[in-house]
Amino acid sequence: MIWIIGGVIGFICCVLIIYKVYKMVLRKQLLSQFGIYVESDMELELTKEYLKTMKDRDIDEIVYNDLELDKVFKFINHTYTDVGKEYMYAQIFKSDIEPKKFEALISNWDDKDKLKKVLYELHRLSKQYSECLDLFTQMKTITSNDLIVMSSSFVVLLGIIGASFFVGFDILLFVFLWFAGQMGLYSHLTTKTDDVMSKAFSYCELVHSLDVLSSFDIYSDDDNKRIKAMVDKAKKYTFLHRMCVTIEKVDIFYFMEFFKGMFFIPYYQCVILKKHKNELMVDLFSMYKYIGVVDTSLSIYGLRMNCKTCIPQEISLPQLNFKDCYHPILKEPVKNSFTTNESCIITGTNASGKSTFLKTVGINMVMARTFHTCFASEFDYYPFQLCSSIHMKDDLDSGDSYYVKEIKVMKHILDLSKEKVCLIFIDEILRGTNEKERIAISRAVLSQLFHSQSLVLVTTHDLDLVESFQDIQQYCFHDDVKDNMLYCDYTIKKGICKVGNAIKLLEVHGYDKEILDQLKEAVTSK
């Protein structure tokens, strides 16, 4: 007997040693790979579980699509967990990150020992977590009838064992039938409540990870107190899950899986959570946020390691001021510096950089407000309401034409500019209709926007429109054709671009000389 007990203890010790060594090796590996990013063509899978909980948003889908923020998010997102990814994605639409706390959190990652511990815990959570924010609203499948059936099955087992003392031990053969019935019942309950069980499991892992992360002293003192109160309360109701996880660390033969199935432990864990859901659901979003902001801070820390960025400064006056600002998605971006406290009209030839400039400013405004990080050497920002009209398309779902979609967006912008201080990006205003009406309507719309409290950046090819607003600041982009190639420096300058490049582009792309001569003569005659 002593040899058996000694053998079991020795086996458990060996398993624990192997687990410790594996943990140590994985921590070192995660640390060595941190900040090394490989470009991926895979689409991001998002459930938007955290975004769905937000009622008000700082930017809408129009701005998100116009600035191509899906590509920006794919570029900046290097989170380790689904919690971090979903939280970071939601921040683009409405940020609840506090800059001072965020910077204090990022400063922790200079401590490599602390960094590798956090990386390991997030890596562990990434293997265990699936969405769970709607857990406490999805517990209708956990019914009292099922609980009665489960309890009755244990009464049957006790009855069989009790009867064996009176009619003989042969009756214990019925225990095998009981086992078969238990497995069938557990399979039925698992199928019926699979989604809730998965979310309950994720919730328990969320609680455990937050408990571990708080032990690394990465949060502020006030936050640590809040986290301790939330975790201590949640741990009282997740003890079944924690017991199973602890045993599974040494259970290399998966006996615990059989034990959980025989005694419905996952289901009972769900029952306990359901019973106390009103008490627990209050803290769920806060716990989610505390883990999400840690994962997000790691992603931004890595971004700062790999890109030329700056920490933006919030200002009290509605103006733009930045140096060496660039678009993060472009492989060879041109940096621009720009300062203005007034609305601007930007002219320029085709493909000279006008639209990219608007997107660059917009993306960095979002990055400043959201992640306290900009792709520039200096960036001052005012918390504008962002509005845009850049990538208009026909709306096939609603049946709206290009022009109808455009005027709807412009109406939305006009209404917002009456209520808030906006930063408005308009690319080629009202290009969806004829020239005469376009100029007239554009003058009326822009006149109202220019006289609002908002800051407007509008691009246009229409010099007649530019001449209507000579008191508005004028900026431009230029290009040239060298060696039969279109050359642009993509640098914004003061002034008006009065020379188009439409015919030059035809020449670059090999149009017949007869067509080119005819076009040049027609333009010259005007």
N, C-alpha and C positions, 0 to 999 in steps of 0.2 A: 504493500500500500504506500509506504514511504517513497519507494522508487517511482511509483506512478505519479504521486503528487510532485516529487522533485522533477520528473520529466516534463510534466505540464508547465510548471513554473519556469524551467529552463527554456522550453519552447516559446513561451510568452515573452521571455526576456530577449530571445534571439529575434523574434518578430519585431519587437519594439526597437531594438538596435538597428535593424535593417531599415525600419521606418525613419528613424532619426538620421541615418546616413543619407537616405534618399532625399529627405527634406533639406539637408545641408547642401547636397550636390545641386538640387533643383534651384535653391536660392542663389547659389553662385552663378548658375547658368542664366537665370532670369536677369541678374544684375549685369552680366557680361553682354547680354543681348539688348539691354535697355537703350533706347535712342537710335538703334539701327533699324531703319524703316525700309521696307521693300515695297515698291509700287505694285498695287494689285488691281486687276481688271474686274474682280468680283464685285457684284452689286451688294450694297449694304442692306442687311435685313433688319428692318425696324418694326417694332410693334406699336411704337409711339405711346406706350403705356403712361409715361410721365406727362407727355404733352397733352394727352386727353384730359388730364386733371386740371389743366390751366383754363380758366374762364376767359380772362382778358389777355391779349397778346400785344406786344409792342410792334411787331411787323406782321403783315398779312401774307397770304400765298402769292399775291402779285409781286411784292418786293422779293420774296424768297426765290421765285422763278426768274425774275428780271436780273437779279444779281448772281444767278446760278449758284446759290448757296448750297445746293446738293453736292456740287463738285468741291466747293470749299470745305464742307463738312467731311467729305471723304478724305480730303488732303490733311486736315488737322486732327482727325479722330484716330487716336492710337490707344484707346482705352482697353482695359483688360477684361472687363465684365460687361454683361448686358445692362446691368444697373448703371454703370458709368456711361455707356454708349447712349442709352435712352435719356439719361439726365442731361448729358452734354448736348444732345440734339435739341431737346426742349429749350435749353438756354438760348438758342438762336432766336426763338420766337419771343421769349420773355425771360429775362435773366433775374434770378434771385441770389446770384453770387455777390457777396460783400467783398469789395476790392482789398481792404486791409486784411481781412481774415484769409482771403485767397492767397495773397502774397506771403502771409505768415505760414500758410500751409505749404506753399511751393518751397519756401526756404528750408523746410525739413529735408528735402531730397538731396541737399549737399552732404548730408550724413549718410554715407553708403551703407552702413550697417542697418540703419533705420529703413533705408530705401529697399534693401533686399528683403527685409521682413514683410514690408507692406506689399511688395510685388508678389511674394509667395502667397500671402493671404488672398489677394485679389485673383491670382491664378487659380487658387483652390476654389474660390467662390464661382469663378467662371465655368468650372466643370459641374457645378451643382445647381446653379440658379436658372430658373425660367420665370416668366412674368408672374407677379403675385399681387400687384397693387389692387386688383379687384377681388381678392380672396374673400373678404368678409361680406361682399355683396353677392357672392356666388355659392353660398352654402346651403341652398335649398335641397340639394341632393342628399345632404346628411339628415336623415329622418329618424324620428323616434321609433318607428316600426322596425327599422333595421337594427336599432340598438336592442330592442326587445328580442328579436330573433337571435342575435349574437349572445345575449345573456342566457337565453334558453338553451343554447348549445352547450354552454358550460355546465348548466344544471343537469343536462343529459349525461355529460362526462362524469360528474360527481355521482350521479345515480348508478352508472355502470360500475364505478369503483366501489361504491357502498354495497351494491348487490353482490359483489364478488365475495364478501365476507359471510354471506348467508347461503348462496347457491353454489359456491365454488369458483375457483379462479378461471374455469373454462369460459365464463361469461366475458372475461377481459378480451376475448377475441373480437368482441363487438367494438372495442376501441379502434381497431383498424377501419371498421366501417365509419366510426366517428371521424377519424382522420380524413377519410375520403370526402365525407360530408363537409368538413371544415374547409378543405381545399376548394371544393365546389362553391361554397358560400363566399369564401374570400375572393375567388375569381369573379363571381357575380358582383360583389361590392366594389371591387377594383375597377371593373368595366363601367359600372354605374357612376362612380365618383372619381374616375381617373384624373380629370381636370382639376378638381378641388384638392385631391391628394397631392398632386404635383405642385400646386400653388402653396399648399400648407408646408410641404417639404422645403420649398424655396423660402418661405417666410422664416422658418426655423433656421435655415442657413444664413439668412440676412441678419437675424438677431445674433447668431454666433460670430459672424464676421465683424459686425460692428463692435461687439464685446472685445474681440481680439485687437482690432485697429485702435480702439481707445486705450488699450494697454501700452501702446507704443509712444504715448505722449505727443501726438501730432496735432491734437485739437487744442483750442484755447481752454482755459480753466473753466469758464462759464459753460462752454459746450460740453466739456467732460462731465460736469455735474448733471447736465440734462441727459446726456447719453447714459450715464450710470443709472439714473432713475428709470429711464425707458427700458434699458436692457434688464435690470433687476426685476422689473415687473413682468416683462415678456418671458424671462427664463423660468419663472414659476410655472408657466403653462406650456413650456416646450421640453419638459424634463424627459418625456418618453423618447422623443427624437434624439436628445443628447445622450441618453443611455444607450440607444441602439448604435449611434455613431461611435461612441467610445468602445463598445464591444467589437464592432466591425474592424477596428484598427488591428486587432490580433486574430480576427476570424477569417483566416485565409481559405477555409473550406466552406464558407457561406452558410454555416449552420444558422446564423442569425436571420437569414432570409426565410428559412423554414420556420423558425420560431415566430417571426413577425406574422407569417401567414397563418399559423395555427392559432394565434391568440389575437389576431386583428389589431396589432399595435398601431399601424399607420391610421387605421380608421378611428381608433380611440383618441389618437392625437388630434385628428380633425374635430372630433366631438368636443374635446376640451377647448380647442380654439373657438369653436362656434359658441360654446357656453359663455365665453368671456369676450366675445367679439366687440361689444360696445366699449369695453375697457381698453382693448388692444388696438382697434382701428384708428384711434386718435393719434397714436404715435407712429403708425406705419409709414406715412409720407415723410416724416422727419427723419426716421431711421434710413429710409431710402436715400434721402438727400445727403445725409452725412457720409454715406458710402460713395454716392455719385460724385460729390464734390472732390473727394480724395482721388478717385480715378481720373476725373477731369483735370485736376491739377497736375497729375503725372503726365497726361497727354500734352498739356500746355508747356510743362517743363521740358519735355522732349522736343517739342516744336521750337522752343527758344534755343535749344542746343543745335538744331539743324538749320535754322533759318535766321536771317538778319531781321531782328524784331526790336521793338522798343516798348516800354511801358507808357501808355498814353496818360495825358493830364486832362482832367475834366475842368472846363472853364465855365464862367458864369454868363458870358455874352454869346449870343448866337452867331458864330462865325466859324470859318474853316482855316486851319493853319497846320501845315505839315511839311516835312522835308524828306526827300528821298523815299517817297511812298511808291509802292509797287503792287502789282497784281500777283498773288501767290501761286496761281495755277500755271501761269506762263513759264515756259522753260527758260527763256531769256528776256525777262521783263525789263522795260525801261523805267527808271525811277524819275518821278516828277516832284517838284516842290511847288507849293501853291498857298496863297493867303488871300482871303477875302472875307468881308463882312457884309457884302451886297450880292444880289442876284447877278448871274452872268449868262450871256449868250455865247455859245462856243460854235465857231464855224470850222470848216475843214473839208478836205476832199474825201472821196470814198476810201475806206480802209486806212485812214491816217491816224486813228487812235481815239476818236471822240467817244465812241461807246465804251471802249475799254477804260477810258479815264473815268467816266461816270461809275462804272462797276467797281473800279479800284477804290474810289472814294467811298462808295456805299459799303463794300465789303469791310473796309477798315473801320468804318463807323460802327458796323455790327460787332466786329472783333473788339473794338475799344469798350463798348458798352457791355459786352457779354463776357469776354475772357481776359479783359484788361491787358491785351496784347495786340500790337499793330505791326504790320509789315512796312516799317518805315524807320528812319533814324530819329524822327521826332513827330509826335502827333498830338495835337490838342483837339478835344472834342466837347461839343455841347450836346446834351441829351435831346436831340431833335426827335420828332416823330418822322420816320422815314416813309416817303411816298415815291412811287416810280411808274413810269410808262416807257418801257424800253423794248421788250420783246412781245409786241402785239401779234396775236394769231386769230384766225377765224375760230369761233367757238362752236364746234360741231354739235355738242350736247344741247346747247340752248338755241342753236340755229342763228346765232348772231354773226353778222359779217365782220370783217376786219374793222370797218369804220364804226359800226355800232358798238363793238367791243371797246374801241378806242375812246369814243365819247362817253361811255359809261365809266371808264377808268378816270377820265378827266373830270367828270362830275364828282366822283368820289374824292379826288384830290382837291378840287375847289371847296367842297364841303369841309374837309379836314383842315384846310388852311384857314378857315374862318374860326375854328375852335382851338387849334394848337399851333405851336411854333414848329414848322415842318422843314425838313431838308428834302427838296423835291428834285427828282431826276427825270428829265423828259428828253427822249431821243427822237429827233425828227418828228416834231409835233404834227399830229393829224395828217400823216402821209397817205391815209386811206381814202382821200377824196380829191376832187379836181382842184387845180391850182388857184382859181379865182376864189372859191369858197374857202379853201384851206387857209389862204392868207388872211381873209376877213375874219374867220372864226378864230384863228390862232392869235391875231392881234387882240381880239376881245378877251380871250381866255388868259393870255399872258399878261395883259394889262391889269387884270384883276389879281393875278398871282403876284406880280411885281409890286403891287401896292398893299399886299398883305404883310403880316409879320414874319412870313416864312422866307427861307433862302432857296432860290430856284437856280438850278443848273440845267439849261436847255441847249440842245444841239440842233442845228438846222443847216440846210443848204440854201435856203431862200434868202437872198440878199435884200429883197424887197422888205421882208419881215425884219431883218436886222436894221435897216434904215428907219423903220418905224419906232425903234427903241434906242436912239442914239445916246440917251442918258444912262443906259444900262451898260455895265462893264462888258467889254468885248475881248474874247480870247479865241485862239485859233490853233489848228494843227496844219502843217504843210507837208508836201511830198514832192518828189522829182523823179524823172526817168533818166537813169544812167545805164549805158550799155544795154539798152532794150530791156531793162529791169526796173520795176517800180521801187523806189527807195523812199522810206519814211523814217524820220528820226523819232516819231511818237512823243515829242516833247511839246508841252503846252506853252504858248507864247501870247503876249498881249497883241491885240489887233484883230483884223478881219481877214479871212482868207477869201479873196475875190476871184481866184482862178480855180476852175474845176479840173478834174482829171478823168472825166468820163471818156473823152476821145482818146486820151493817152492810154487808158486801160485797153481800149479796143486795139490800139496799135501794138501794145505789148502782147496781146493775145492773138496777133496774126490776122487781123481783118484786112480785106483787100484794099489796096491803095485807092481804088476808085471810090469806095465808100468813105474812106477817111478824108480824101480831098473834098468830096461833096459836103461832108459834115463841117470841116474847117471853114469852107467858104460860107456855109449857112450861118455859122456862129459869128464869123467876121462881119458879115453883112448887117447883123443886128447891132 
